Amino acid sequence: MDLTKLIRDVPDFPKPGIVFKDITPLLSDGRALKYVVDTTAERFAKERITMVIGIESRGFIVAPALAIALGCGFAPIRKPGKLPWKCYEESYSLEYGKDRIEIHEDAVSAKDRVLLVDDVLATGGTMAAAMRLVRRCGATIAGAAVLVDLAFLGGAKRVDCPLFALLRYD
């Protein structure tokens, strides 16, 4: 399936000079969304995943469906102040600024094998911070999955686990 037709470029969002890869047209296409979930679940089916973690905010969209397909649980990584329990926090750099994310301290543990999910991998800052959070909880990272890898930004170099991307822009 050619998913590239379902990714919309939005120039100058969220800042001038950035071309945002909008996945909402893909998400609105039921066949494409099913393909994304089925293909990603198939890639990680033998990895004994016990928890799928969705990274705020668009990682939340696909991650629960992947958790259902893999027969495991789901946990979120959120921006600060959004989770109601004790949290670990990590700061990171974006291609257009700085940010922080959090995870509940008990979201995963040493018994878990985690699949991290996000929509786009750009410079890798968000994914690297998410990996640090999961490791602080003691869990093993079995892999990371994204819809789009903006390979020209080099973010994959910061991901030290198996990375699966449905689309890659060189």
N, C-alpha and C positions, 0 to 999 in steps of 0.2 A: 504494500500500500504506500502510495506517495504522500507522505504527511507534509511535505514542504509547502504544498498548496494551501494547507490549513494553518500555517503560521503567518501572522500578519506583522509586518514591520511598521513600527510607530516611531517616526523620527522625532528627535529632541524630547524624549520622555525617558526618565523623569527630569532630565536636565539637558540643556543644549549640547549637541554633539553626540548624544547617546542614541543608538537605534535599538529600541526595545523590541524584543521578540514576544509578541502577544499570542498566547496559546488558546485564548477563548474561542476562536473559530474551530480549532481542533476539538475542544471539549464539547462544543455544541453538536458535533457530528457523532451520533451514536456508534456507527460502525468503526470510526477512527478511534474513539475512546475505548471501545472493546478491544480493538487491535493493540492499543498501547498497553492495556492491563494484561491481556493474554500473552503478548510477546514478552513483556517484562517478567511476568510470573513464570513463564516457561524457562527463561534464562536462569532464574534463581531457584527453581523447583527442587534441585538436589542439594541445596546449600544448608538445609536444616534451619531455616530462618524461624526464630521464635517471636520476633517483634519487628514490625515495620514502623519506622519513624519518619513522619512527614515534617518537612521544614517549612516554617511560615513564609509566605502564606499559600502559594500555589502548590507546594508540596502536599498540603492537606487534601487537595482534591483527588489525587491519584492514589495516595498512600493507603487510605482505608480500603479501597477496592482491591489493591494488591494484597493487603493483609487478609481479606476474605478469600481471595484466590489461593493464597499460600496456606490458609488455615491457621493463622496466628493472630496475635494482638496488634494494636496500633497505639502509638504514643506520639504526642506533638512536641516539637521544639518551637518555642514562641519568642516573640519580642518581649523585652522586660515588662514586668507588671501585669502580664496576661494570665499567668498560671497561679492558682490559689494556694500552693503548698511550698515547702522548702525547695529551693532551686539551686542548681549550679548555673553559673553565668560565664559567658565567654564574649570577648570583644573581637572584632575583625574589621578588615578594610574591604570596601567595595570598590568597583571601578569608578564610583562617583562619590565616595565619602566613607564614613565609619558607621558601625552599628554594633548592637549586642543581641545575643540570643540566650535563652534559658531552657533548661529541662528540669522536670521534677527529679529530685535526688533519688527517688525510688522508682523512676519510670522503667529502668532496666537494671539488671544486676549481672553478676559474674556467670550466671547460668544461661544468659541470653546470647543469641546470635542475631545481630541486627542488620537490617537492610535500610539504609538511609535513602530518602526520596525527595527530590526537588524538581522544579520545572526546568530551570536553565542553569548550566554551569558556565560561569563567565570567568572571572579571575580566580575562582576557587576559594575565596575568603569565607563565604558562608559555609560551604561544605567542610572546609578544614576546621572551622570553629565547631560545627556540629560533631565532627569526628572526635575532637578533644572532649566535648561534653559527654558523649557516649562512653568514651574510655574512662573518664572520671567516675562514671557510675559503675565501672568494672566490667562492662559487657565487651564482647568480641564483635568487631565489624566484619560481616561476611561480604558486604558489597555496598555499592552506591549506584543508584539509578536516576537518570535525568531524561527528560524529554529531548532537550536540546543541549549540545555541547558547543559553545562558541570557542572552538579549538584555537582560533587565531589569537585569543587572549591568554592561552596557556594555563588555564585553571586545572586541567587534568594533572599537571605536574605536582599539584598540592594534595592530590587524592592518593593515599597510599594503601588502597584496597582495590579489588576488582571494580572497575567502572563500566557501566552499561549505559549507552546513550542511543536513543532511537534515531536522532538526527545529529549530524555534525556539520558545522559551518567552518571551513578552513580559511 
